[in-house]
Amino acid sequence: MNRRNFLYNSTLFSASALLPAELLAASSKYGITPGIQLYMLRDEMMKDTKGTLKQLGAMGYKQLESYGSDKGIFWGMSNKEFQKLTAGYGMQLVSAHHNPMPAKAFETLAAQAAEIGMKYLVCPWLGPQKSIDVFKRAADDFNSKGAICKKHGLRYAYHPHDYPYKPVNGQLPINVLLANTDKALVDFQMDVYYTVSEGQDPYAYFKNHKGRFKLMHLRDVLKQRLPKGSEEESACDMGEGIINFPKLLTAAKSEGVKYFFVEQSRYYHETPMQSAKKNIVFLK
């Protein structure tokens, strides 16, 4: 860790220790309600679900995004039990990434999600493909799942990683998915890290596909590690990289993004929980 980063991190932790709970609980001046994707804390959640959630609530996180863990999106509890637990810590489960499943099981999951007021189920992964036709078929599947979600009173979305920004048969899969999904049924979750690290412009996607991006994952991109074109070589905490988050969040809000989730995957000199703390302090 160089001196600049050491001073930055030391100042950040010192300042966060002095912040009152009321300030941490409030939304930022950009109107962003702080959320976090639980996959970031997957080991902690598996070891101590309640303790981990309690810490996140104490930090000031208000919204959660779950994923298809070995214990399910409700972490071994019923939907209402998990809702009650998170509410006790001042948080709400807004969305969840789901695993592949048959249509009947997906319908059940959608009903359970809607029952506790969740807003989204999200497809987190399609994987790199050799033919663009695979993504066209995926768009049809998204429309079908979107119709199921709509019937139950919630929404469906897709979360692109790096591969949708890489050309397949001369086309970008992300553009094919945007063009072939029904905007009345399917939204998108931008992971700004992947958009930027793959050389794309998040502002252009907001402008050219107005209203399609409703959720966002937040992490930064280290300039000195670009371009690498490999497994998240350049991921870092917000405020430590090249993304102008005040500008980005202002634009995202104005273009209809409603839900923002911190998600970090690379830890250089910290634990996932320390990263969660640093990122919410930055958001405040």
Beta strands, then each sheet from edge to edge (+ up, - down):
strand 1: 34-37
strand 2: 63-66
strand 3: 92-97
strand 4: 120-123
strand 5: 155-158
strand 6: 186-191
strand 7: 213-218
strand 8: 220-221
strand 9: 235-236
strand 10: 259-262
sheet 1: 1+ 2+ 3+ 4+ 5+ 6+ 7+ 10+ 1+
sheet 2: 8+ 9-
end
